[in-house]
């Protein structure tokens, strides 16, 4: 096509700076509790959980093409199983992670049935699963129906230690889950995932294992959201099935991912931060806040379906945490990959609707 | 027991009413409207408001609310679904979900958390019943509801098979591009279909309000019932929706017999069983559970 051979890179100068910045940010966050007030530590823990939720929902919808409105099932199940395990005598902090692993294991057989459904059917089918699981959890004597119960065994730790430990656990879980997702997207599975995202039928025709790849994302999302639910339980102590199995959690995930940028790794994180700020400023306005969230989600899906990050990325050719490949031709300006003939890594986002 | 079975079958009429709009819209536009239940609750609130403030009987109120619902359906298609459908199959799910959240919380903002009912405004109809042989009492309202479902499903079937507009809608649902080549206005056909679907949603909302209570967040369960009935009845014709509704209602009735909290569990369980059986029978070739009702029309 072109006499000059193209240069294929996996990152840019900016992305290498961004990688260092990420390491610095995580290190700063790790020592931050020294300087933060108790309330601020709790808020930051909430932010980490939001990032997990957004990243996991984005992995499923943005990369796997599976829009679920029933992800609260894993959130509630994560919290419920943590209660159950702690009740059985397991250390409460260990129970949080054991619960996440069990949620991941449970999601595998579930995926065998649910992944056969398409689009809207999958979306509401998951909602039915969430509603049914909620009803079944209510039957457990330990939970006492909608009255709920609490993670009593955490009370052996004093409030200060508990708060900081949960903060660190949330930070570590968030970093680890993001790292797993990043590694997955950058590795050979990542090419398959992006191929499925862009065109499922075409991907299948060139030999991509569509169902297996989707199952991987489904289980990862279930595991991550299960851990998020267990962490949320650790911060709030009380477990009321109605709160945890509420479809509102999925609404938050959808909001964060739509606003941040569906199908972009950085977008979900940005969306979680935006949601966190909106909640901090407007959360007190109650119902209007929820109306606003719904309306903003509708407006983004209609007018800015790529979200904030997708739009920024497209406008400026910016890649902070690149998961794809970047092809440039000597002589063309490297940043201007919209006009250069390019392969999947750089055009994927333009093709993404 | 036979009494409960008859009550279950009649309740199935309600589920068929709420499901037929969902299944109809899916068959024409390939969109599952997640605001479906919330719109039904919106219609119930509109009727309740008319009855409370203007003392209009809910049956008379339908004369105002149903055209309004048709207009909402038309606007929904033109301004929301049409635009978001261009962005792929996933965006309409997100858009209609966002819309559902807006509607639910606006209703909460306007009318508060109290549960409401239309029963006080329909006189003795809410508790009148006929005695059938074998000392079985069937509520008049339940029978009216079932009859409405049958008439509505039959009417839709006739409309799709016998009228020009119905044929245009069917053609669009089969292949919008080709039908466009032969002079069918796909945009108009879709907007009309959405309007019709919303009229059925309005009717379902009216019966929801008359037979039970509702609150601002009652939309989500209605959406699930509609979806379950549509999937259970799925393949074939609109009449499948009626069968799906009846199966769902019978499973709930049976569940309630087994356990005090078994009503909803029974419904969800039968849905999953049917789903599992259908998926294992159809194998991997299965593309879609909600088969278009128009395909079987002559």
Contacts between the chains, C-beta under 8 A, distances in Angstrom:
chain1	res1	chain2	res2	distance
A	61	B	90	6.9
A	65	B	90	6.7
A	67	B	90	4.9
A	67	B	93	4.9
A	67	B	94	6.7
A	69	B	34	6.7
A	69	B	93	7.5
A	69	B	97	5.9
A	113	B	272	7.9
A	113	B	275	6.9
A	113	B	276	6.0
A	113	B	279	6.3
A	116	B	279	5.1
A	116	B	284	7.5
A	116	B	286	6.5
A	117	B	275	8.0
A	117	B	289	7.0
A	118	B	287	6.9
A	118	B	288	6.3
A	119	B	32	7.4
A	119	B	89	4.7
A	119	B	90	6.6
A	119	B	93	6.7
A	120	B	26	7.2
A	120	B	31	7.0
A	120	B	32	3.0
A	120	B	34	7.7
A	120	B	89	7.8
A	120	B	92	7.8
A	120	B	93	5.5
A	121	B	32	7.1
A	121	B	231	7.3
A	121	B	288	7.2
A	121	B	289	5.5
A	121	B	290	7.0
A	123	B	32	7.0
A	123	B	34	7.2
A	123	B	93	5.0
A	123	B	97	8.0
A	124	B	32	6.3
A	124	B	34	7.2
A	124	B	223	7.0
A	124	B	224	7.0
A	124	B	227	4.6
A	125	B	275	7.2
A	127	B	220	7.7
A	127	B	223	7.8
A	127	B	224	6.3
A	128	B	224	5.7
A	128	B	227	7.2
A	128	B	228	6.7
A	128	B	268	5.6
A	128	B	271	6.1
A	128	B	272	7.2
A	129	B	272	7.8
A	131	B	221	7.7
A	131	B	224	6.0
A	131	B	264	7.2
A	131	B	268	6.1
A	132	B	265	6.7
A	132	B	268	4.0
A	132	B	269	7.1
A	132	B	272	7.2
A	135	B	261	6.7
A	135	B	264	5.7
A	135	B	265	5.1
A	135	B	268	7.2
A	136	B	265	7.0
A	138	B	261	6.7
A	139	B	259	7.9
A	139	B	261	6.6
A	247	B	220	6.2
A	251	B	97	7.2
A	251	B	101	5.5
A	254	B	94	5.9
A	254	B	97	6.4
A	254	B	98	7.5
A	258	B	94	6.2
A	287	B	105	4.9
A	287	B	108	5.3
A	287	B	109	4.6
A	288	B	105	7.8
A	288	B	109	6.8
A	290	B	101	6.3
A	290	B	105	4.4
A	291	B	101	7.6
A	291	B	102	5.5
A	291	B	105	4.6
A	291	B	106	5.8
A	291	B	109	6.9
A	293	B	101	6.8
A	294	B	98	4.7
A	294	B	99	7.1
A	294	B	100	7.5
A	294	B	101	3.3
A	294	B	102	3.9
A	294	B	105	6.8
A	295	B	98	7.1
A	295	B	102	5.4
A	297	B	94	6.7
A	297	B	95	8.0
A	297	B	97	7.6
A	297	B	98	3.7
A	297	B	101	7.4
A	298	B	80	7.3
A	298	B	95	5.5
A	298	B	98	3.9
A	298	B	99	5.9
A	298	B	102	6.9
A	301	B	84	5.8
A	301	B	87	7.4
A	301	B	91	5.2
A	301	B	94	4.7
A	301	B	95	4.7
A	301	B	98	6.7
A	302	B	80	7.1
A	302	B	83	5.4
A	302	B	84	5.9
A	302	B	95	6.5
A	305	B	84	8.0
A	305	B	87	4.9
A	305	B	91	6.0
A	353	B	87	4.4
A	353	B	88	4.6
A	353	B	91	7.2
